[in-house]
Amino acid sequence: MHARLLGAPSRASACTSSSSFPSAGRHPCRASWKPRPPSRSSASPPPLSLLRAGASMEPASTEGQSDPTVHGVADRVVGVLGGGQLGKMLCQAASQMGIKVAILDPLKDCPANSVCHEHVVGSFNDGDAVREFAKRCDVLTVEIEHVDAVALEKLEKQGVVCEPKASTIAIIQDKYRQKGHFSKFGIPIADFVEVDTLSSIENAGEMFGYPLMVKSKRLAYDGRGNAVAHNKEELSSVVSSLGGFEHGLYVERWTPFAKELSVIVARSRDGCTVCYPVVETIHKDNICHVVEAPAQIPEKMKKLATSVAEKAIKSLEGAGVFAVELFLTNDNQALLNEVAPRPHNSGHHTIEACYTSQYEQHLRAILGLPLGDPAMKAPAAIMYNILGEDEGDSGFVLAHQLIKRALNIPGASVHWYAKPEIRKQRKMGHITIVGPSMFDVKAHLDRLLQRDTDGPKKVRPRAAVIMGSDSDLPIMKDAAAILEKFNIPFELTIVSAHRTPERMYAYALSAKERGLEVIIAGAGGAAHLPGMVASLTTLPVIGVPIWTKSLQGTDSLLSIVQMPKGIPVATVAIGNAENAGLLAVRMLASRDTELSDRLVVDADSRNG
C-alpha cells in the first residue's frame, strides 16, 4: 500500500470545459453473469433511484440537521468495470482513503478480488450485467476500455455517473475512430487510412511506403492487433495474421522515432487538468518493458510532449486519469500514438515516485475531490515489468527468483499481481526502483537483471572538476584534492566553451543522466565556462575565477556574478578552488548522512 493520501493540490492547473461528442458502438455478445453474495451483507441492493440521489456531488439540504457522518474521504461506492492489476492497485489506493470499491469481472480469482470491497462476478462486456452492477454503485469507471460502451451511454441517460464518459470510451475503443477524432482537433499524429480490400492496402503501401504498420481497429493492445509489412509481397500474410479485412483494419505511415514517451494526464469533474512528468517507455516485443521517470530529454521536448498530451485529453469528455502515448521523432516532433482512458502501465512508478499516485489521482478525479500534486518526490525512478518467462510452475519460479533479488536492492518495491496463471509475456507484476539519479536506478536495475555482474565494478562520479585548458590545473587541483579527501568519486577533464563548444554542450546536457550531482568549473580568461554549463543543466555549478596576468581574475569573477536571472552560478574568491571543493562537499552532504558526519569531524579538527 504505497499511494499517498495527502498529495497537495497541483501548483499549476489548467481549467477547461470539454466539448460533447456522440458515442458509438455495437452490442457485444452476452456472457453469463452471476453475482457473488456481498461479503458485507446479504441484503439486496437499494433501488437505482435512491443510489442516484446519493451519488450527487452537491451536498443535500441539511437545514435543521447535523452534517452527515462520512466514514472516509468519501462515502460513495466506486464501481470499476474490470478487476485486473489496474483494478487491484486502484482498490489499494481506495483502501488508504476509506473509499469502497466494487468490481465487475468474470474471473472469481481476478487480481482485484482480494482487495476490493465487493466483487460481482460478471462480464463488463454484458450490458445486462453492467446495468445490474450500476445499481450497487454511486459512480462507474473502468480499468479496461473494452467494455460495453453502449450500455454505459444508456446508463448516463438514466442519471448514472460514468467517468470518463461513454462517448470517450467509444472513441478510444476503436483506434481508427480515435485517430480520426484527434486528427479533427489538429493533434499531430502519423498519417493513416482505412483499408478493406487487398487493392486498398496496396494503394496505401504505394502512398506511405514501406515498412507499413497495419493495425486492428479494436481489441489491440500489448502488441496484439499490430503487424508490420516490410514490402508489398507481405501484405496478404499480414492481413491474414490480423484476422482479415472483415476484422476491421487500418494502416499508418511508419514513424521513425528516437524515443517512445508517455504522459499521464488527470482531469477533474470541473475540467481542471494536471500532468505528470514525461516518462520514456522502452518496449520489448511491443510490450512495455521498462519505464524511466523522468524522461531524459531536453526541457523543450518535455513541454512539447506535455502540450500535445493535454490538448488530446481536453478534446475528450469525462474525468479521470488518462495515459497519452507519444513518439518523439528524430526531427524533434511529438506525435500522438494512442490514448488509454484509465490508469496505465506507464504510470505504475507514481505509487512510489510521486506525491500522488495515478490511482489515488483517478479516485480524486472521478469523485470530484481536489486533484493531488503529480510532481516526483524522488529524483529518478525506473519501473520494470515482470513478464512471464515460461509457462506453468517454471514461470513462477523464474519470476520469484527475480523478486528475491529485488528485495535486496535499495529503493526497490515489488508489486505482485497474484494472477492464477502465468504465460509467456504476460504481465505478472512490476518492480519500481527509486533513487537520487537515473544513473543510480539504472545501476540497481542492472544488478536486478544480473547484467555485467562478473565485470569490474564501476564507480560513478558524483562531482566533476572541469576547466578550459590544462593551464588552469595548478589552481583547480585544489578542488580535486578536497573531493579526494572526502572520498567523493569525481571526474576531471578539459571542456572549453570556445575551442570545443560542441563537447561542452554535450557534456553539460548529459551530466545529470550520467549521475553527476555538482560541477566545479574554472573560469579562465573569457570566463564563459561556468555560465554556459549552468545554462545547459539544472545541476548546481560552482565557478572558480582563475587569476590571469591581464586583469588578475577580476574579469572572471565579475562574469560569474553577473549571470542573468534564472541561471544561477555559485562562486568563490579568485583562485580559491579549495573553497569550491568544500562547497561541493557540503551540497552533497545535504542528502548524505555519512558524508555530513565526515564534514563535522573535519570542521572540528580545523577548529581544534
Protein Blocks (a to p, Z undefined) as FASTA:
>chain_A
ZZcfklccdfbdcddddddddddddddddddddddddfkbccdcddfklmmmmmpmbdcd
fehiacdddfbfblcdcddedjbfklmmmmmmmmmnopacddddfbfkbfklmmmmbdcd
ddfkbmklmmmmmmmpmbdcdfbfbbcfklmmmmmmnopacdddfklmmmmmpmmlmmmm
mmmnopacddddddfbfklmmmmmmmnopadddddfbhpaehiapacdfbfklmmmmmmm
nopjknopadddddddfbdcdddddddfkopacdddddddddeehiafbdcddddddfkl
mmmmmmmmmmmmmmpgceddddddddddfkopacdfbdcdbddfklmmmmmmpmbdfklm
mmmmmnopacddfbdfbfbdcddddddfbgcjllmmmmmmmmmmmmmpghiacddehiab
dcehiafbdcddddfbfklmmmmmmmmnopaklbccddddfbdcddfbfklmmmmmmmmm
mmmmnopacddddddfklmmmlmmmmmmmmmmnopabdcddddfkommmmmmmmmpcbdc
dddddddfklnommmmmmmmmccehiacddddehilmlmmmmmmmmmmmmomklmmmmmm
mmmmmmZZ
